[in-house]
Amino acid sequence: MNPITQERLTCDVDLVFGSLDQPMKLPDLVVVETKTMDGFGAADQALASMGIRPVSMSKYCLGIALLHPELPANRWNRVLRANFGWSRVLPEQTGQGRH
C-alpha cells in the first residue's frame, strides 16, 4: 500500500521586486512552486505533461540580481535571461554611475 503523498503548490503572479522608490514589475508570468517529499507529485506530473520543465530558483536571489546588476548573479544568469528578459547592464555602461 502506497502512503499518501503530501504535496504543496503555490502560484505567484504579478511579482514586483524592490522598494517604494525602486519598484521592478516582472513580465507577465506565473511562478509555480511545488513541494513534495520525492519531487514528483501530481502537480509535477501535470506540469511535465504540458512540457513545463522544473527550474531551480530563489525568488529572493532573482530579485536581488535584478535590482543590483553590480552584484554577481552567475548562478541565476540562465533563469534571468530565459524567463525575465534580463541582461547585465552595469550603471557605468549606461553613463549613470552611482553617486
N, C-alpha and C positions, 0 to 999 in steps of 0.2 A: 504494500500500500504506500503510495506516494504522500509525503507530508504536504500540507497546503503551503503554497508559495506565497510569502508575504511580499508585496510589491508596492512601490510608491511612484507616482507620476506627477510631475509639476510642469506647467507650461507658462513661460514668461513671455509677455507681449509688451509692446511699447516701452522697451527698455531705454532708460536715459541714464547716462553716467555724468558725474560732475557735481557742481555746486550751483547755487543760485546765480553766481556771476559767470560760470563757465559750464552751461549745460551742453551735453552732446547726445542728441537723439540718434538711435541706431536705425539702420534701414528697416523697412517693413518686413519683419521676420518673427518667427516663434522659436524660442529656445525650449526644447523639450528635454526634461531631465528624468531619467528612470533610475530607480534604485531597487535592486533585488540581491538576494544572497549570492546567486550564481551568475548574475549579469545577463541572464537571458530569460526574462519573464514574458508574459503575454504581450505587454506593450512593446518590448524589444522585438519580438517576433513580428508583430503587426507593422512596425516601422521598417523592419528589414524586408518584409513582403512588398512594401511600397518603394523599395530601392533607397531608403534613407539609412545611411551608414552612421554608426556611432562616431562621435568626435569627443575626445577628452579635452576638457577646457575648464577654466576657472573664470566665472563672470567678473570677479574682483580683479584678477590679473589682467583680463582683457580691458577692463575699464581704465586701469592704471596705464596700460600701454597706449590706449587711445588718447588719453588726456595728457600724457607726458612722453612725447616721442623721443626725448633725450635719454630716457631710461632704456636699458637693454630689454628686448622683447623676443629674443631668439626662439624661445620655446613656443611662442604664440604666433610667429610670423605667418605660418601656413593658414591657420584658422582666421587670423585677422584679414589676410588678403582674400581668401576664398569666400568668406562669409560677411565681411564688413566693409569691403572696398577700400581697405587700408593700404597706404604706402607710407613709408617712413620719410617724412619731410621735417627736418630739423629747423628751428627758428632762424638759425644763421643762414640757412639755404634760401629762406624767403625774404631775408633782409629785415626780419622782425625779431632780432635778438632780444633776449630778456634784459630788462633794466632793473 
